[in-house]
Amino acid sequence: MGEVYRAHDSRLGRDVALKVLPAAFAADAERMARFQREAQVLASLNHPNIASIYGLEDSGNVRALVMELVEGPTLADRLTQGAIPIDEILSLAKQICEAVEYAHERGIVHRDLKPANIKLASNGSAKILDFGLAKALEGDAASSDISNSPTLSRMATQQGIILGTAAYMSPEQAKGKSVDRRADIWSFGCVLFEMLTGKVVFNGETVTDTLAAVIRGEPDWSLVSEATPSRIRELLQRCLRKDPKQRLQSIGDARIALEESLSGAQQDFPRIAGEPIQPVWRRVLPWAIAAVCLVIALILSVVHLGRDEVTTPALRLTIDPPRDAQFQTALALSPDGTRLVFVATSNAKQMLWLRPLDSVQAQPIPGTEDGDFPFWSPDSKSIGFFASGRLKRLDLGAGSIQNLCSSGEARGGTWSSDGTIVFAPEINGGLMRIPAAGGTPIPATVVDPVRQERSDRWPYFLPDGRHFVFVESGNSQAQDAIGIGRDGLPGCPNRAQLLASARLREG
């Protein structure tokens, strides 16, 4: 992206880095104006693990960015010196996650995360360079021309630079498609894999070979040492999924996994030697099926005890994914115990599926593309779910779908008997509530930064229809707990009372 010089700022008495922009770029007035707008946004980033931008200077026909001078080798330099201890790897990875999470929360995507863009200071801290400059240089428009992607810039002339960068592309970048924060999650996975193994996860003799490996190849998981914590092996697998919809959706979740591994917490999912890394749903599904069967058994018992004559419905309890489809992590049993709604992917399309429990056949529900985290109405006639940045309501009888309100990266919802929906609209922040018929959402809980509270999620109404339980996650493991809140207090959000200071993985 240009030549970098060490310089001295005589006005402020500090050493800085000058990144001189390529002449062809600096002479383009339209691109320069766009770049200046982007640079103003990037200059607002203020994080200890992100190198700062100080300004944009002109001198004749020369345009240069004035940037923080970060001393020390790059992570790429460090990797050439041999293996890195696992504790150091986890510490560096956590710092990278914290920096990327900070930028993502402000709508900024790096798009060119790689070891050469990560500096290592002598005190063990990491600094990410060139945050967002790829987007600033190339603009927002997607193009079918692969040379317009940020890591195969038209301005790159050395084959080594092109190859080294292409190896960290996400598949959608390699195809010339527009990208979002999930591209950074893929690149982070590539960086973490290289730190753990000393090998580039996707590589080839030519650019074409490298891109083909990124798009169609699979990592050599046998390179990952069996001594690597199981949560970290699972994290790698989730970061390096080809389909961005199946990839880890938030870099903050990666940070949490790293923090737990650094704390020495017991691993929940140990893997025996040679066992392939399994997706989360393969481990969760058997327990979910067992829970569904238990609920059904309880319902049948109650019905049997309350009637003199009982008509026993036919129930077939084997729950398999639809043909040529894969389960995802979300499923919900209807309150009347007759139907199961779940999320599955078929032909690269994620949808809600509905299965009556007196049948072995499940059918996709039209209009629920990209749907996730379904939950039932108390009368079992409607389903709430999240899709395309919206909280939606599906009425099964009419087959109609209603947009209730906007939502980001939602984390679950629940529906009370008085017609109120409580939901987690974002990964971070409190819960919101809204009438099931639609309206303006208002807070149901509020996180307290003073107590290091970060996120309320996965709400579930209790049988009284007024109280709900939910998971509260803090900025440290000690803050992870289960809380209870109360609905029906207009204009008065109620802070959760902690029921247990239990880590989430311990239930």
C-alpha angles and dihedrals in degrees: 000000000000145000119297124213133186108237141170122237101218094189096057097024098236139119115247140176118247114205106196110208118227113270093236090056097044091051092057104091095194095049091043092054091049091047092051090054091050092046090056089057093046090050088063091067110107113176131132091235097049123078108236129235111225102183152313116258135191127207112172106301093343120101119189139174115229107218141173111277107232114197123212138050125305122250086251089059091048092051091058090061096065140263121353118220113253094241090054090048092052092046093050092044091051091052091049090051092049091052094046092045090052092052095044090054086059094048097255122131121194097210094186106058111159139134092267089061094053119082123201119213123208091251091062097257124133128221123195115218131205096021108189095349092120090062092043093053098044103031132224103287117107116227136190087222105099090206088070093064113107095246097046096048120176085234095061110099106166117084092215092058092049094048095044091052099041089058090068097046120119115237091251090054091049089055092052094248126143114269140210137187091302088071088062090050090055091049090048088054090052091050093048092048090053093049091051098044106022087232131106106246095219121026143143144173093258137027089256092053091049094049091046090053091050093049101039110009129092128222118258096245091184087075091067108093118243086230090068111107111261093235089057093049089050091047090053092051092050094047093051101053112131096221109070089211089061094042124098102285101207131039086209089070088055090052091053092052090050092048091052092049092048090052090059092241116169113267115245098203111040114185125213120229113287095009112136118240107264126215116249094249092060090061097038097045099070090053091045090052090049090051091050091050091049092051091049091050091051092049092051091048092053092047091049094051094047098052136058092212121033128193104207113213120222109257126188107189103186105111114196127167115261116269112285089004136107128218119240124205100271128082135146135194117222114248091244089056096235105104140039125208118196142164119248138165122226125171089357090302120119116209143152115264127200125209126181108219092228089064137056093217125092125192130203114245111235116236095026098101112154088010119158143172099024122195132183134241113240091252092053090234099107139039128211119208144154126247138152093002094308139105105231139189123214118198105203097201096056095027089227125145122208127195106226102180145320121288135177125204092341124203107201142303142218135204124220129211091248092060101262124134118205114194144165105239096186142022090250128041138037134311124273131208131209136171111267088235091059135262140130116328117232130189118279095178133010124210117229112223090193089065090044091248111162113166142015114197147149098045120191126186117231119228093268088067093225105073124059135186123219142168118260118201124193136192090265134039092251089064096058106108146138116256139189125219136181128231128207100059104118113209093000113093110199121219113231121255109228112241098183137002090222126146112243096240089057090058 
